[in-house]
């Protein structure tokens, strides 16, 4: 009996609130018709938390009045972004309630409002994008996608805008969703054969291509479609690299390569990832392949050397600095990098010598280490002299070479005297 009385008591408490909701919704409707959108929203605000349990008819009218008022404010540039976001939610709730209750009053109008909002969002997002206001453009593109999930182009636009605005977490979320839905984003490229140059020429529009065909300068019209799936996988991989997810990045790169084929920038990223994971064999294999395709790019080889040095792969660093020199004997930066690396190698030998006791058993080893150090310093001297020959005004190289000369002479005299 106590349970029954409690339920009856709860219902009695609800009756006044239900009537209050109806009264406030009607009052808000009057304010909306009078053009007072802000006042209409202020009236609805106190009962919003109760509306999910209200009768269907009240919920329908509540969402309709709320959405219309919010759209009116946004159209008058009053907190446009915030009010449009709320309006989208209210319109979506309105359509859902009417669909579930099979009581269709405003759904057609609500759908039209949503599509107007979507179109305005896309136009505004493009303007923000042109002004490089990536934070605004990305959010607007994404809202447009949420309104119409069949328009996956807006999800792609959002992903690229988030990426350009360095919001890599939001970008990754969008790119992964694009990957999940297998977004292609096929772009048509229009082609015609240039009779004079004897090559295919590419045109952004069919009209431009057909104009050339009609003029007689081109023939064999064709069209090719390029998918964005490779670009999406590549962006996922690069974001994983930024976030330090090396294993995930390597897998994403493998996926990207299936679509992109040979992509130099992606290959370099992949090689450096294997270097960071201490898989030197795979790194060397990939780096060799990349340098074979770029056999005149000494800077690329030198960059591999720098990365090897950062990862304490000194043998690799020495190899790639020398590789850069062999590719371009006038690339002074590699001589300096190699010289600095070898000086460090010589200093390590010095430390090793100092750690050895001067016993009879160690004398031969110490002598061999001193000889190694002397040979290293002589090679450094040769490399630095080449830098000076290439760039006579490179004072750093001259000073370093002078210090190497002094050190070599001192060490040679000490070695000759048996010290």
C-alpha positions in Angstrom: 0.0 0.0 0.0 2.8 2.4 0.9 4.3 1.9 -2.7 0.9 2.8 -4.3 0.6 5.9 -2.2 4.2 6.9 -3.1 3.4 6.5 -6.9 0.2 8.5 -6.6 2.0 11.2 -4.7 4.7 11.4 -7.4 2.1 11.8 -10.1 0.3 14.5 -8.1 3.7 16.4 -7.9 4.1 16.1 -11.7 0.7 17.5 -12.6 1.6 21.1 -11.7 4.9 20.9 -13.6 3.2 19.5 -16.7 0.8 22.4 -16.7 3.7 24.8 -16.1 5.5 23.4 -19.1 2.5 23.8 -21.3 2.0 27.4 -20.1 5.6 28.3 -20.6 5.8 26.8 -24.1 2.7 28.7 -25.1 4.1 31.9 -23.6 7.4 31.3 -25.5 5.4 30.8 -28.8 3.8 34.2 -28.3 7.2 35.9 -27.8 8.6 34.1 -30.8 5.7 35.3 -33.0 6.3 38.8 -31.7 10.0 38.6 -32.8 11.4 38.3 -29.3 13.6 35.2 -29.8 15.8 35.8 -26.8 12.8 36.2 -24.5 11.3 33.0 -25.9 14.5 31.1 -25.0 14.6 32.7 -21.5 11.0 31.4 -20.9 11.9 27.9 -22.1 15.1 27.6 -20.1 13.6 26.8 -16.7 11.6 23.8 -18.0 14.3 22.4 -20.4 15.5 19.8 -17.9 12.0 18.4 -17.6 11.2 18.2 -21.3 12.5 14.7 -21.9 9.7 13.3 -19.7 7.0 15.6 -21.0 4.0 14.5 -23.2 4.9 14.1 -26.9 2.9 17.2 -28.0 4.7 19.4 -25.5 8.1 18.0 -26.5 7.4 18.7 -30.2 6.3 22.3 -29.6 9.2 22.9 -27.2 11.9 21.7 -29.7 10.2 23.6 -32.5 10.1 26.9 -30.6 13.6 26.5 -29.2 15.1 25.6 -32.6 13.4 28.5 -34.4 14.4 31.0 -31.8 18.1 29.8 -31.9 18.2 30.0 -35.7 16.7 33.5 -35.6 19.5 34.7 -33.2 22.2 33.0 -35.3 20.8 34.7 -38.5 21.2 38.0 -36.6 24.8 37.2 -35.8 24.1 36.7 -32.1 26.5 34.0 -30.8 26.1 32.4 -34.3 28.3 29.3 -33.8 26.9 28.5 -30.3 23.2 29.1 -31.3 23.5 27.1 -34.5 25.0 24.1 -32.6 22.1 24.2 -30.2 19.6 24.6 -33.0 20.9 21.5 -34.8 20.4 19.5 -31.6 16.9 20.8 -31.1 15.9 20.2 -34.7 17.3 16.7 -34.6 15.4 15.9 -31.4 12.2 17.4 -33.0 12.5 15.1 -36.0 13.2 12.1 -33.8 10.3 12.7 -31.5 7.8 13.1 -34.4 9.2 10.0 -36.2 8.9 7.8 -33.0 5.4 9.1 -32.2 4.2 9.1 -35.8 2.9 12.6 -35.1 4.3 14.7 -38.0 3.9 18.4 -37.6 7.1 20.2 -38.2 9.5 17.6 -39.5 9.4 18.8 -43.2 10.1 22.4 -42.0 12.8 21.1 -39.6 14.6 19.2 -42.4 14.6 22.3 -44.6 16.0 24.4 -41.7 18.7 21.9 -41.2 19.8 22.0 -44.8 19.8 25.8 -44.8 22.0 25.7 -41.7 24.2 23.2 -43.4 24.6 25.2 -46.6 25.3 28.4 -44.5 27.9 26.5 -42.4 29.7 25.3 -45.5 29.8 28.8 -47.1 31.0 30.3 -43.8 33.6 27.5 -43.4 35.0 28.1 -46.8 35.4 31.8 -46.0 37.1 31.0 -42.8 39.4 28.6 -44.6 40.4 31.2 -47.1 41.3 33.5 -44.2 43.3 30.6 -42.6 40.9 30.6 -39.6 41.2 26.9 -39.3 39.6 26.5 -35.9 36.4 28.0 -37.1 36.4 26.4 -40.5 37.0 22.9 -39.2 34.2 23.0 -36.6 31.8 24.3 -39.2 32.7 21.7 -41.8 32.3 19.0 -39.1 28.9 20.4 -38.0 27.8 20.4 -41.6 28.8 16.7 -41.8 26.8 15.8 -38.7 23.7 17.4 -40.2 24.1 15.3 -43.4 26.3 12.3 -43.0 25.9 11.4 -46.6 27.9 14.4 -47.5 31.3 12.9 -46.5 33.2 15.6 -48.4 32.5 17.9 -45.4 34.1 15.3 -43.1 37.2 15.3 -45.3 37.2 19.1 -45.3 37.0 19.1 -41.5 39.9 16.6 -41.2 42.1 18.8 -43.4 41.2 22.0 -41.6 41.8 20.4 -38.2 45.2 19.2 -39.5 46.1 22.6 -40.9 45.1 24.2 -37.5 47.4 21.7 -35.7 44.4 20.1 -33.9 45.8 16.7 -34.5 43.5 14.8 -32.1 40.4 16.1 -33.9 42.1 15.6 -37.3 43.0 12.0 -36.4 39.4 11.3 -35.3 38.1 12.6 -38.7 40.7 10.8 -40.8 40.0 7.5 -39.0 36.3 7.9 -39.6 37.0 8.6 -43.3 39.1 5.4 -43.4 36.3 3.4 -41.6 33.7 4.5 -44.2 36.2 3.9 -47.0 35.9 7.4 -48.3 37.3 7.7 -51.8 36.8 11.4 -52.6 37.5 10.6 -56.3 38.8 13.7 -58.1 38.3 13.9 -61.9 41.4 15.0 -63.9 40.7 15.9 -67.5 43.5 14.9 -70.0 44.2 15.7 -73.7 47.3 14.9 -75.8 49.3 18.0 -76.7 50.2 17.6 -80.4 53.1 20.1 -80.3 54.8 18.9 -77.0 53.9 15.3 -77.7 52.7 14.7 -74.1 49.5 14.3 -72.2 48.4 17.6 -70.6 46.1 17.8 -67.5 43.2 20.3 -67.1 41.2 21.1 -64.0 37.8 21.3 -65.9 36.3 19.5 -68.8 35.5 22.9 -70.4 39.2 23.9 -70.5 40.2 20.6 -72.0 37.4 20.6 -74.7 38.4 24.2 -75.7 41.9 22.9 -76.5 40.4 19.9 -78.4 38.2 22.2 -80.5 41.1 24.5 -81.3 42.9 21.6 -82.8 46.0 21.9 -80.6 45.1 18.7 -78.6 43.5 15.3 -79.3 42.7 12.0 -77.5 40.5 13.4 -74.7 40.5 11.3 -71.5 39.6 11.5 -67.9 41.2 9.8 -64.8 40.0 9.6 -61.2 42.3 9.9 -58.3 41.3 8.6 -54.9 42.1 10.3 -51.6 42.4 7.0 -49.7 46.2 7.1 -49.9 46.3 10.7 -48.6 44.0 9.8 -45.7 46.2 6.8 -44.7 49.3 9.0 -45.0 47.9 11.7 -42.8 46.9 9.1 -40.2 50.5 7.8 -40.3 52.0 11.3 -39.9 49.8 12.1 -37.0 50.8 8.8 -35.3 54.4 9.9 -35.8 53.7 13.3 -34.1 52.0 11.5 -31.2 54.9 9.1 -30.8 52.9 6.0 -31.7 55.7 4.4 -33.7 54.2 0.9 -34.1 50.8 2.3 -35.2 52.6 4.7 -37.6 54.5 1.9 -39.3 51.3 -0.1 -39.9 49.5 3.1 -41.2 52.4 3.7 -43.6 52.2 0.2 -44.9 48.5 0.9 -45.6 49.3 4.2 -47.2 51.9 2.7 -49.5 49.2 0.3 -51.0 47.4 3.4 -52.3 50.3 5.8 -52.9 52.9 3.6 -54.4 56.3 5.4 -54.3 55.9 8.4 -52.1 59.3 9.9 -51.2 58.2 11.8 -48.1 56.3 8.8 -46.8 59.3 6.5 -47.4 61.6 8.9 -45.5 59.2 9.0 -42.5 59.1 5.2 -42.6 62.9 4.8 -42.7 63.3 7.2 -39.7 60.7 5.3 -37.7 62.6 2.1 -38.1 65.8 4.0 -37.1 64.0 5.3 -33.9 62.9 1.7 -33.1 66.6 0.6 -33.4 65.9 -1.6 -36.4 69.0 -0.5 -38.2 69.0 -3.2 -40.8 65.5 -2.2 -42.1 66.4 1.5 -41.8 69.6 1.0 -43.9 67.6 -1.0 -46.5 65.0 1.7 -46.8 67.5 4.6 -46.8 69.6 2.9 -49.5 66.4 2.5 -51.7 65.5 6.1 -51.2 69.0 7.4 -52.0 69.0 5.2 -55.2 65.9 7.1 -56.3 67.5 10.4 -55.3 71.2 9.9 -56.3 71.9 13.6 -56.5 70.3 14.7 -53.3 73.3 15.0 -50.9 71.2 16.9 -48.4 68.9 13.9 -48.0 71.8 11.6 -47.3 73.3 14.1 -44.8 69.9 14.3 -43.1 69.9 10.6 -42.7 73.4 11.0 -41.1 72.0 13.6 -38.7 69.1 11.4 -37.7 71.5 8.4 -37.1 73.7 10.6 -34.9 70.6 11.7 -32.8 69.7 8.0 -32.4 73.3 7.1 -31.4 73.8 5.0 -34.5 77.3 6.5 -35.1 78.3 3.9 -37.7 75.3 4.8 -39.8 75.9 8.5 -39.3 79.5 8.2 -40.6 78.3 6.2 -43.6 75.6 8.6 -44.6 77.8 11.7 -44.2 80.4 10.0 -46.5 77.6 9.0 -48.8 76.5 12.7 -49.1 80.1 13.7 -49.9 80.3 11.1 -52.6 77.0 12.4 -54.1 78.2 16.0 -54.0 81.9 16.6 -53.3 81.1 20.3 -52.9 78.5 19.9 -50.1 80.4 21.5 -47.3 77.9 20.8 -44.5 78.6 17.1 -44.7 82.3 17.6 -44.3 81.7 19.6 -41.2 79.2 17.1 -39.8 81.5 14.2 -40.5 84.5 16.0 -38.9 82.5 16.8 -35.7 81.4 13.1 -35.6 85.0 11.9 -36.0 86.3 14.3 -33.4 83.8 12.8 -31.0 85.0 9.4 -31.9 88.6 10.5 -31.2 87.5 11.8 -27.8 85.9 8.5 -27.0 89.3 6.8 -27.8 91.0 9.3 -25.4 88.6 8.3 -22.6 89.2 4.6 -23.3 93.0 5.2 -23.1 92.6 7.0 -19.8 90.6 4.2 -18.4 93.4 1.7 -19.0 96.1 1.1 -16.5 99.7 1.5 -18.0 100.6 -2.1 -17.4 102.9 -4.1 -19.7 99.9 -6.0 -21.0 98.0 -2.8 -22.0 101.0 -1.0 -23.7 100.3 -2.5 -27.1 96.5 -1.7 -26.9 97.3 1.9 -25.8 99.7 2.3 -28.7 97.1 1.0 -31.2 94.4 3.3 -29.7 96.8 6.3 -30.0 97.5 5.4 -33.6 93.7 5.2 -34.3 93.2 8.6 -32.7 96.0 10.1 -34.8 94.6 8.7 -38.1 91.2 10.0 -37.2 92.6 13.5 -36.6 94.5 13.4 -39.9 91.3 12.5 -41.8 89.4 15.3 -40.0 92.1 17.7 -41.1 91.7 16.6 -44.7 87.9 17.0 -44.5 88.2 20.5 -43.0 90.7 21.6 -45.6 88.2 20.6 -48.3 85.6 22.8 -46.5 88.0 25.8 -46.6 88.7 25.1 -50.3 84.9 25.1 -51.0 84.2 28.1 -48.7 87.4 30.2 -48.0 85.4 32.4 -45.6 84.3 29.5 -43.3 86.1 30.7 -40.2 84.7 27.9 -38.0 86.3 25.3 -40.3 89.7 27.1 -40.3 89.7 27.4 -36.5 88.8 23.8 -36.0 91.4 22.7 -38.5 94.1 24.8 -36.7 93.2 23.1 -33.4 93.4 19.7 -35.1 96.8 20.5 -36.5 98.1 21.4 -33.0 96.7 18.3 -31.4 98.0 16.0 -34.1 101.5 17.5 -33.8 101.5 17.2 -30.0 100.2 13.6 -30.1 102.8 12.6 -32.8 105.7 13.9 -30.8 104.4 12.2 -27.6 104.0 8.9 -29.5 107.5 9.2 -31.0 109.0 9.8 -27.6 107.1 6.8 -26.1 105.1 8.9 -23.6 
